[in-house]
Amino acid sequence: MVGNSKYLDSLNLEAKKKLSEKLWKIQNHKCFICEQEIHLDINSTNIDHIRPLAGGGKDEPSNFAITHEHCNKSKQDADLVVAKKLFQLQEIIKEAESSKEVPSLKHVLLANGGSKYLFRYTIEGNQLVYSYDDIGNSKINRTEIFLDTLSNEKTAFISVPIEYLYHDETINPRGINSSISLLIKEFHKPNPQLHLGLARIDDGKIKIFDGQHKTVAQIMLGVKNVVVRLFIDPDVDRLIEANTIAGSKLKQIAFDKAIVRQLHDTLYSERLRKYQKDHYLSEDDFSFSEQNLVDHFKGERGNVKVYIINSQKNAITRNPDNKLQSYINFEGRGTTLPLSYSTFEKTLLSSFVNAKTILSKPINYKIDEGLNPRMLEKEQLILLCNLIAEVLLIDKFDDEVGTNKIESKIAAGTGSFITDDHLIACRLFKEEIMYNWIQYIKLLVKNHFAYTGAMYDDENLFQQKLPNQLWENIRTFLENLRNLPVWKDRSMSATIFGGKNNYEFWKTTFSTGKTPDGTAVLATPLNVAEMIKKSG
């Protein structure tokens, strides 16, 4: 029962029981929040205000609902309607994640009857003429087309049934994040949406590429028609670039680095196609180099260089064969997964994908022999990611436990449920720690080439074929790293691991065995030659 209801407080036990049964029948025996069955003889239940008293709700039976007790305790908002919508959204997110997909507007649309039909339209003079015949609305609509005086892009403002809406995963592949809950609460108040979503027509589909979060919030609150600014026959390359710059340089929207990398991958592909077209080459002719590409687009040399490198980083990160991908949070830091994309980029990718390397060899150089530099770099870094995942994470890190306040729980004596395997994984993937052990892998590769007397590219280690023995050494290094006693020493939760130390702290600790202030952490300094010896 709610604790701030004078009405409920005035009822005796029998009256409260009758009210519970009445609400239970009104709700068809289902919980108001999760909409799953309630069994009054088995489930613990609560009666709560649908609209909270603080929000103007009345303290009377018409404003009451019955819920599972655990649903009521874990609800994400005092307003039960909002709590229900947030619960439904979480279920959609869980379903997407179970399929190893990043939850997005696409999943919300599919769960709510959207993304079904193609948009049928024609242009008559300066008017967009269209109908929504597929949903039984045969009315012919006419909307004025506006010409942007600076970009010459043609746009119209229209209300679109969700059955005709799609998520634009090319221009904006962003997933959804926690800001959705704030938008749902604001729109429910009801405060108006101040900015329209942006969409374009692509292969007959109306695809939203900006304002996805606002669109999700509206749909979750039951909106069936979304007003958008619709771009007609746009320059897609320019839209991608504008949207990317808005999310990075101009900071209008919070683009995660992973999304920027993905968009740069698309922009790189566009430059490849334009180069081929400008030089009358077929779509499968890649006899030109990355340097040729940079030289051709003289006015944007810096951008093209960035697109090339970020395309490679994206190809490594998003490859379906990359087992580490399942442990990376692409929407910020979070508390469920051990790695943020930012940490992955700053440690592994930045250490092994040289941002200054623009190759002068043809893009298709030795591709049939399996010796193409970019292909080798991608394939071998994916192999490195897989080794890291297999040795340090798979069947060890528990995403149900996550990373939230792990050290403080152990320090407080409430972390007995945290296994050693999980604790080791959490600690090894702290950014400042991971960066430093990645440097030892880098040293290991360099030392191997130097020892064998082979020539190698010091700046692009993974662009040359690494021998099987070196891969065995890397695996042994990771196994021995994981087995160091420090990672499962719980007495250090309040000290060494209690806060965030910088890169230099762990560089000193690994190289000397002691922290900068002289505290002994390792039995001996980390030594690559010793770390590749099999234990026992």
C-alpha positions as CSV (number, residue, x, y, z in Angstrom):
1,M,0.0,0.0,0.0
2,V,1.2,3.6,-0.6
3,G,2.4,5.3,2.5
4,N,1.0,8.8,1.9
5,S,-2.7,8.1,1.3
6,K,-5.1,9.3,3.9
7,Y,-7.8,7.4,2.1
8,L,-6.0,4.0,2.3
9,D,-5.0,4.7,5.9
10,S,-8.7,5.1,6.7
11,L,-9.6,1.6,5.5
12,N,-9.5,-1.5,7.7
13,L,-7.8,-4.7,6.4
14,E,-11.1,-6.1,5.0
15,A,-11.8,-2.9,3.1
16,K,-8.3,-2.8,1.7
17,K,-8.6,-6.4,0.5
18,K,-11.9,-5.6,-1.3
19,L,-10.3,-2.6,-2.9
20,S,-7.4,-4.8,-4.1
21,E,-9.8,-7.3,-5.6
22,K,-11.8,-4.5,-7.3
23,L,-8.7,-3.0,-8.9
24,W,-7.5,-6.5,-9.8
25,K,-10.7,-7.1,-11.7
26,I,-10.7,-3.7,-13.4
27,Q,-7.1,-4.4,-14.6
28,N,-8.0,-7.9,-16.0
29,H,-5.9,-9.5,-13.3
30,K,-2.7,-7.7,-14.5
31,C,-0.1,-5.5,-12.9
32,F,-0.5,-1.9,-13.9
33,I,3.2,-1.5,-14.5
34,C,4.5,-4.7,-16.1
35,E,1.1,-5.9,-17.4
36,Q,1.8,-9.4,-16.3
37,E,-0.6,-11.6,-14.4
38,I,-1.2,-11.0,-10.7
39,H,-2.2,-13.9,-8.5
40,L,-3.7,-12.5,-5.3
41,D,-3.0,-15.6,-3.3
42,I,0.6,-15.9,-4.4
43,N,2.0,-12.4,-5.4
44,S,2.7,-9.6,-3.0
45,T,1.0,-6.5,-4.2
46,N,0.8,-2.7,-3.7
47,I,-2.0,-0.2,-4.3
48,D,-0.6,3.1,-5.5
49,H,-1.8,6.4,-7.0
50,I,-1.7,6.4,-10.8
51,R,-1.1,10.1,-10.9
52,P,1.0,11.1,-7.8
53,L,-0.6,13.5,-5.3
54,A,2.4,15.8,-5.8
55,G,1.4,16.0,-9.5
56,G,-2.2,16.9,-8.8
57,G,-3.6,13.4,-8.5
58,K,-6.6,12.7,-6.3
59,D,-6.5,10.5,-3.2
60,E,-9.5,8.4,-4.2
61,P,-10.2,4.9,-5.8
62,S,-10.4,6.3,-9.4
63,N,-6.8,7.2,-9.1
64,F,-5.6,3.9,-7.7
65,A,-4.0,0.9,-9.4
66,I,-2.7,-2.5,-8.2
67,T,0.8,-3.6,-9.0
68,H,3.3,-6.3,-8.1
69,E,5.1,-5.2,-5.0
70,H,8.5,-5.6,-6.7
71,C,7.4,-3.6,-9.7
72,N,6.2,-0.8,-7.5
73,K,9.5,-0.8,-5.5
74,S,11.6,-0.7,-8.6
75,K,9.5,1.7,-10.7
76,Q,11.5,4.5,-12.3
77,D,9.0,7.3,-11.7
78,A,6.3,8.3,-9.2
79,D,3.7,8.5,-11.9
80,L,2.5,5.0,-12.7
81,V,1.7,5.8,-16.3
82,V,5.3,6.9,-16.8
83,A,6.6,4.0,-14.8
84,K,4.7,1.6,-17.1
85,K,6.1,3.3,-20.3
86,L,9.6,3.1,-18.9
87,F,9.1,-0.6,-18.1
88,Q,7.9,-1.3,-21.6
89,L,10.9,0.6,-23.0
90,Q,13.3,-1.5,-20.9
91,E,11.7,-4.7,-22.2
92,I,12.3,-3.5,-25.8
93,I,15.9,-2.6,-24.9
94,K,16.5,-6.1,-23.3
95,E,15.0,-7.8,-26.4
96,A,17.4,-5.9,-28.7
97,E,20.4,-6.6,-26.5
98,S,19.5,-10.3,-26.4
99,S,19.9,-10.3,-30.2
100,K,23.3,-8.6,-29.8
101,E,21.9,-5.4,-31.3
102,V,22.3,-1.8,-30.1
103,P,18.8,-0.7,-29.0
104,S,17.5,2.1,-31.2
105,L,14.5,3.9,-32.7
106,K,14.2,0.9,-35.0
107,H,13.3,-1.5,-32.2
108,V,10.8,0.9,-30.7
109,L,9.1,1.4,-34.0
110,L,8.9,-2.4,-34.7
111,A,7.5,-3.0,-31.2
112,N,4.8,-0.5,-31.7
113,G,3.5,-1.3,-35.2
114,G,5.8,1.0,-37.1
115,S,8.1,0.6,-40.1
116,K,5.5,-1.3,-42.3
117,Y,4.9,0.7,-45.5
118,L,6.5,2.7,-48.3
119,F,5.7,6.3,-48.7
120,R,3.9,7.0,-52.0
121,Y,4.2,10.5,-53.2
122,T,4.7,12.8,-56.2
123,I,5.8,16.4,-56.7
124,E,3.6,18.8,-58.4
125,G,5.2,22.3,-58.8
126,N,6.3,23.3,-55.3
127,Q,4.0,20.9,-53.6
128,L,4.5,17.4,-52.1
129,V,1.4,15.3,-52.9
130,Y,0.9,12.1,-50.9
131,S,-1.5,9.8,-49.2
132,Y,-1.4,7.1,-46.5
133,D,-3.6,4.6,-48.4
134,D,-2.0,1.5,-46.8
135,I,-3.6,2.3,-43.4
136,G,-7.0,3.1,-44.9
137,N,-6.5,6.9,-45.2
138,S,-7.0,7.7,-48.9
139,K,-7.1,11.4,-48.5
140,I,-4.8,13.2,-50.9
141,N,-2.5,15.6,-48.9
142,R,-0.7,18.6,-50.4
143,T,2.1,20.3,-48.5
144,E,4.3,23.2,-49.6
145,I,8.0,22.4,-50.4
146,F,10.5,24.9,-49.1
147,L,13.9,25.6,-50.7
148,D,16.7,26.3,-48.3
149,T,18.4,29.4,-49.6
150,L,21.9,28.3,-48.4
151,S,22.0,24.6,-49.2
152,N,19.4,24.4,-51.9
153,E,17.9,21.4,-50.1
154,K,14.2,20.9,-50.5
155,T,12.1,20.1,-47.4
156,A,8.5,19.8,-46.4
157,F,6.8,19.7,-43.0
158,I,4.4,16.7,-42.6
159,S,2.8,14.5,-40.0
160,V,3.7,10.9,-40.6
161,P,1.9,7.8,-39.2
162,I,4.4,5.6,-37.4
163,E,3.6,2.8,-39.9
164,Y,5.6,4.8,-42.5
165,L,8.5,5.7,-40.3
166,Y,11.9,4.0,-40.2
167,H,15.2,4.6,-38.4
168,D,18.0,6.0,-40.6
169,E,20.9,3.7,-39.6
170,T,23.1,5.2,-42.4
171,I,23.1,8.9,-41.4
172,N,22.6,8.4,-37.7
173,P,23.2,4.9,-36.3
174,R,23.0,6.1,-32.6
175,G,21.3,3.9,-30.1
176,I,19.0,5.1,-27.4
177,N,20.2,6.0,-23.9
178,S,19.0,7.1,-20.5
179,S,18.0,10.6,-21.7
180,I,14.8,8.9,-23.1
181,S,13.3,8.6,-19.6
182,L,13.7,12.3,-19.1
183,L,12.0,13.1,-22.4
184,I,9.1,10.7,-21.6
185,K,8.6,12.4,-18.3
186,E,8.7,15.9,-19.9
187,F,6.3,15.0,-22.7
188,H,3.9,13.3,-20.3
189,K,3.6,16.5,-18.1
190,P,2.8,17.6,-20.9
191,N,5.6,19.9,-22.0
192,P,5.8,20.3,-25.8
193,Q,8.5,19.1,-28.1
194,L,10.5,22.2,-29.2
195,H,12.4,20.7,-32.1
196,L,11.1,18.6,-35.0
197,G,12.7,15.4,-36.0
198,L,14.5,15.3,-39.4
199,A,13.9,12.7,-42.0
200,R,14.6,11.9,-45.6
201,I,13.0,9.7,-48.3
202,D,15.2,6.7,-49.2
203,D,14.0,3.9,-51.4
204,G,10.4,4.9,-50.6
205,K,11.0,4.9,-46.9
206,I,10.7,7.9,-44.6
207,K,13.9,7.5,-42.4
208,I,14.4,9.6,-39.3
209,F,18.1,10.7,-38.9
210,D,17.8,13.3,-36.2
211,G,15.5,13.6,-33.2
212,Q,15.3,9.8,-32.7
213,H,15.2,10.2,-28.9
214,K,12.3,12.6,-29.1
215,T,10.5,10.3,-31.5
216,V,11.0,7.3,-29.2
217,A,9.6,9.3,-26.3
218,Q,6.5,10.3,-28.3
219,I,5.9,6.7,-29.5
220,M,6.2,5.3,-26.0
221,L,3.5,7.7,-24.9
222,G,1.1,6.5,-27.5
223,V,1.7,9.0,-30.3
224,K,0.7,7.5,-33.7
225,N,1.6,10.4,-36.0
226,V,5.0,12.2,-35.8
227,V,5.6,15.6,-37.3
228,V,8.9,15.8,-39.2
229,R,10.9,18.0,-41.5
230,L,11.2,15.8,-44.5
231,F,14.2,16.2,-46.9
232,I,13.3,15.4,-50.5
233,D,16.1,14.1,-52.8
234,P,18.8,15.3,-50.5
235,D,22.6,15.2,-50.9
236,V,23.0,12.3,-48.5
237,D,26.8,12.8,-48.3
238,R,26.3,16.3,-47.2
239,L,23.6,15.3,-44.6
240,I,26.0,12.7,-43.1
241,E,28.8,15.3,-42.9
242,A,26.5,18.0,-41.4
243,N,25.0,15.6,-38.9
244,T,28.5,14.3,-37.9
245,I,29.9,17.8,-37.4
246,A,26.8,18.7,-35.4
247,G,27.6,15.8,-33.0
248,S,31.3,16.3,-32.8
249,K,32.8,19.8,-33.6
250,L,29.6,21.8,-32.9
251,K,28.5,19.6,-30.0
252,Q,24.8,20.1,-30.7
253,I,24.1,16.5,-29.9
254,A,26.1,14.1,-27.7
255,F,27.6,11.7,-30.2
256,D,29.6,8.9,-28.7
257,K,33.0,8.3,-30.3
258,A,31.8,5.0,-31.6
259,I,29.0,6.6,-33.6
260,V,31.4,9.2,-35.1
261,R,33.7,6.3,-36.2
262,Q,30.8,4.6,-37.8
263,L,29.7,7.7,-39.6
264,H,33.3,8.3,-40.8
265,D,33.2,4.8,-42.2
266,T,30.2,5.8,-44.3
267,L,31.9,9.0,-45.4
268,Y,35.0,7.1,-46.4
269,S,32.9,4.8,-48.6
270,E,31.3,7.8,-50.2
271,R,34.8,9.2,-51.1
272,L,35.9,5.9,-52.5
273,R,32.8,5.8,-54.8
274,K,33.3,9.4,-55.9
275,Y,37.0,8.8,-56.7
276,Q,36.1,5.8,-58.9
277,K,33.4,7.9,-60.6
278,D,35.8,10.8,-61.2
279,H,38.4,8.5,-62.7
280,Y,36.0,6.3,-64.7
281,L,36.8,3.3,-62.6
282,S,34.4,0.4,-62.0
283,E,33.0,-0.2,-58.6
284,D,35.3,-3.1,-57.9
285,D,38.5,-1.3,-59.1
286,F,40.6,-0.4,-56.1
287,S,43.9,0.0,-57.9
288,F,44.4,3.5,-56.3
289,S,45.8,4.1,-52.8
290,E,44.7,5.9,-49.7
291,Q,47.2,8.6,-50.6
292,N,45.7,9.0,-54.0
293,L,42.3,9.5,-52.3
294,V,43.7,12.2,-50.0
295,D,45.4,14.0,-52.9
296,H,42.2,13.9,-55.0
297,F,40.1,15.6,-52.3
298,K,42.5,18.5,-51.8
299,G,40.0,20.7,-50.1
300,E,39.3,18.3,-47.3
301,R,42.6,16.4,-47.0
302,G,42.5,16.4,-43.2
303,N,38.9,15.1,-43.1
304,V,39.6,12.3,-45.6
305,K,42.6,11.1,-43.5
306,V,40.4,10.9,-40.5
307,Y,37.7,9.0,-42.4
308,I,40.3,6.4,-43.5
309,I,41.6,5.8,-40.0
310,N,38.2,5.8,-38.4
311,S,36.8,3.5,-41.1
312,Q,39.5,1.0,-40.1
313,K,38.8,1.4,-36.4
314,N,35.1,0.8,-37.1
315,A,35.8,-2.3,-39.2
316,I,37.7,-3.8,-36.3
317,T,35.3,-2.8,-33.6
318,R,32.0,-3.7,-35.3
319,N,33.1,-6.9,-37.0
320,P,30.7,-9.7,-36.0
321,D,33.6,-12.0,-35.4
322,N,35.0,-9.6,-32.7
323,K,34.2,-11.4,-29.4
324,L,35.2,-8.4,-27.4
325,Q,32.4,-6.3,-28.9
326,S,29.9,-7.9,-26.6
327,Y,31.7,-6.4,-23.6
328,I,31.9,-2.8,-25.0
329,N,29.3,-0.2,-24.0
330,F,28.8,1.9,-27.0
331,E,26.5,4.4,-25.3
332,G,29.0,5.9,-22.8
333,R,30.4,4.2,-19.7
334,G,27.5,2.5,-18.1
335,T,27.6,0.0,-15.2
336,T,26.7,-3.3,-17.0
337,L,29.7,-3.9,-19.2
338,P,33.4,-3.7,-18.3
339,L,34.5,-1.5,-21.3
340,S,33.3,1.8,-22.6
341,Y,34.0,2.4,-26.3
342,S,36.1,5.4,-25.2
343,T,38.4,3.2,-23.1
344,F,38.6,0.6,-26.0
345,E,39.6,3.4,-28.4
346,K,42.1,5.1,-26.1
347,T,43.8,1.8,-25.2
348,L,43.8,-0.9,-27.9
349,L,42.8,1.0,-31.1
350,S,45.0,4.1,-30.5
351,S,47.9,1.8,-29.6
352,F,47.8,-0.3,-32.7
353,V,46.0,1.7,-35.5
354,N,48.3,4.6,-36.3
355,A,46.3,7.8,-36.9
356,K,49.1,9.2,-39.1
357,T,49.5,6.2,-41.5
358,I,48.1,6.9,-44.9
359,L,49.2,4.0,-47.2
360,S,50.7,4.7,-50.7
361,K,50.2,1.0,-51.8
362,P,47.0,0.3,-53.8
363,I,44.0,-0.4,-51.7
364,N,43.8,-3.9,-53.3
365,Y,47.5,-4.6,-52.8
366,K,48.2,-8.3,-52.3
367,I,44.6,-8.8,-51.2
368,D,44.3,-12.2,-52.9
369,E,47.5,-13.4,-51.1
370,G,46.1,-12.4,-47.7
371,L,48.9,-9.9,-47.3
372,N,47.1,-6.6,-47.7
373,P,48.3,-4.2,-44.9
374,R,44.8,-2.9,-43.9
375,M,43.3,-6.4,-44.1
376,L,46.0,-7.9,-42.0
377,E,45.7,-5.1,-39.5
378,K,41.9,-5.6,-39.2
379,E,42.0,-9.4,-39.1
380,Q,44.9,-9.6,-36.6
381,L,43.5,-6.9,-34.3
382,I,40.2,-8.8,-34.2
383,L,42.2,-11.9,-33.3
384,L,43.9,-9.9,-30.5
385,C,40.4,-8.8,-29.3
386,N,39.2,-12.4,-29.3
387,L,42.2,-13.6,-27.3
388,I,41.6,-10.8,-24.7
389,A,37.9,-11.8,-24.5
390,E,38.6,-15.5,-24.2
391,V,41.3,-15.2,-21.6
392,L,40.0,-12.4,-19.5
393,L,36.2,-12.1,-19.9
394,I,34.2,-15.0,-21.4
395,D,32.6,-17.1,-18.6
396,K,34.3,-14.8,-16.1
397,F,32.7,-11.4,-16.2
398,D,29.1,-11.4,-15.0
399,D,27.0,-8.7,-16.6
400,E,24.2,-9.1,-14.1
401,V,26.7,-8.0,-11.4
402,G,28.2,-5.3,-13.6
403,T,30.8,-2.8,-12.5
404,N,28.7,-0.4,-10.3
405,K,30.5,0.4,-7.0
406,I,32.3,-3.0,-7.1
407,E,35.2,-1.7,-5.0
408,S,33.1,0.2,-2.5
409,K,30.9,-2.9,-1.9
410,I,34.0,-5.0,-1.2
411,A,35.5,-2.4,1.0
412,A,32.2,-2.2,3.0
413,G,32.1,-5.9,3.4
414,T,29.0,-6.4,1.3
415,G,30.7,-7.8,-1.8
416,S,30.9,-11.5,-1.0
417,F,28.7,-12.3,-4.0
418,I,31.4,-10.9,-6.3
419,T,33.5,-13.8,-7.6
420,D,37.3,-13.5,-8.0
421,D,36.9,-14.0,-11.8
422,H,34.5,-11.1,-12.0
423,L,36.7,-8.8,-9.8
424,I,39.8,-9.6,-11.9
425,A,37.9,-8.7,-15.1
426,C,36.6,-5.4,-13.6
427,R,40.1,-4.3,-12.5
428,L,41.9,-5.3,-15.7
429,F,39.6,-3.2,-17.8
430,K,39.9,0.0,-15.9
431,E,41.2,2.4,-18.5
432,E,44.5,3.4,-16.8
433,I,45.3,-0.3,-16.1
434,M,44.3,-1.6,-19.5
435,Y,46.3,1.1,-21.3
436,N,49.5,-0.1,-19.6
437,W,49.1,-3.8,-20.1
438,I,48.3,-3.1,-23.8
439,Q,51.8,-1.4,-24.0
440,Y,53.4,-4.7,-22.8
441,I,51.6,-6.5,-25.6
442,K,53.1,-3.9,-28.0
443,L,56.5,-4.5,-26.5
444,L,56.1,-8.2,-26.8
445,V,55.4,-7.9,-30.5
446,K,58.4,-5.6,-31.1
447,N,60.7,-7.8,-29.1
448,H,59.7,-10.9,-31.1
449,F,60.5,-9.3,-34.4
450,A,63.8,-7.9,-33.0
451,Y,64.8,-11.3,-31.6
452,T,64.1,-13.1,-34.9
453,G,66.0,-10.4,-36.9
454,A,63.0,-9.8,-39.1
455,M,62.3,-6.3,-40.6
456,Y,59.0,-4.8,-39.3
457,D,57.1,-1.6,-39.4
458,D,57.5,-0.2,-35.9
459,E,54.5,2.2,-36.3
460,N,52.1,-0.4,-37.7
461,L,52.8,-3.6,-36.0
462,F,49.7,-5.5,-37.1
463,Q,50.1,-4.7,-40.8
464,Q,52.5,-7.6,-41.1
465,K,51.8,-11.2,-40.6
466,L,52.4,-12.3,-37.0
467,P,53.7,-15.9,-36.6
468,N,51.8,-18.5,-34.7
469,Q,54.4,-18.6,-31.9
470,L,53.9,-14.9,-31.3
471,W,50.2,-15.5,-30.9
472,E,50.9,-18.2,-28.4
473,N,53.2,-15.8,-26.5
474,I,50.4,-13.2,-26.4
475,R,47.9,-15.7,-25.0
476,T,50.4,-16.8,-22.3
477,F,51.1,-13.2,-21.4
478,L,47.4,-12.6,-20.9
479,E,47.0,-15.8,-18.8
480,N,49.9,-14.9,-16.6
481,L,48.7,-11.3,-16.3
482,R,45.3,-12.5,-15.2
483,N,46.8,-14.8,-12.6
484,L,48.7,-12.0,-10.8
485,P,47.5,-12.0,-7.1
486,V,46.9,-8.2,-7.1
487,W,43.7,-8.4,-9.2
488,K,41.9,-10.5,-6.7
489,D,43.3,-8.9,-3.5
490,R,40.2,-7.6,-1.8
491,S,42.3,-5.7,0.9
492,M,43.2,-3.2,-1.8
493,S,39.6,-2.2,-2.6
494,A,39.7,0.8,-0.3
495,T,43.2,1.9,-1.3
496,I,44.8,1.0,-4.6
497,F,41.5,0.4,-6.4
498,G,39.4,2.7,-4.4
499,G,39.7,5.6,-6.8
500,K,40.9,6.3,-10.3
501,N,44.6,6.5,-10.7
502,N,46.2,7.9,-13.8
503,Y,48.2,6.2,-16.5
504,E,51.6,7.1,-14.9
505,F,50.5,5.5,-11.6
506,W,50.2,2.1,-13.2
507,K,53.1,2.6,-15.5
508,T,55.3,3.0,-12.4
509,T,53.5,0.1,-10.6
510,F,54.1,-2.3,-13.5
511,S,57.7,-1.3,-14.1
512,T,58.8,-1.2,-10.5
513,G,56.3,-3.4,-8.7
514,K,55.5,-0.5,-6.4
515,T,53.2,2.5,-6.6
516,P,54.7,6.0,-6.9
517,D,54.5,6.4,-3.1
518,G,56.4,3.1,-2.6
519,T,53.5,0.8,-1.7
520,A,54.3,-2.8,-2.8
521,V,51.7,-4.1,-5.2
522,L,53.5,-6.7,-7.3
523,A,55.9,-9.4,-6.1
524,T,58.3,-8.4,-9.0
525,P,58.1,-5.8,-11.8
526,L,56.4,-6.9,-14.9
527,N,58.9,-8.5,-17.3
528,V,57.8,-9.5,-20.8
529,A,60.3,-12.4,-21.0
530,E,59.0,-13.9,-17.7
531,M,55.3,-13.2,-18.6
532,I,55.5,-15.5,-21.7
533,K,56.7,-18.5,-19.8
534,K,54.1,-21.2,-19.2
535,S,53.2,-21.5,-15.5
536,G,54.3,-24.9,-14.0
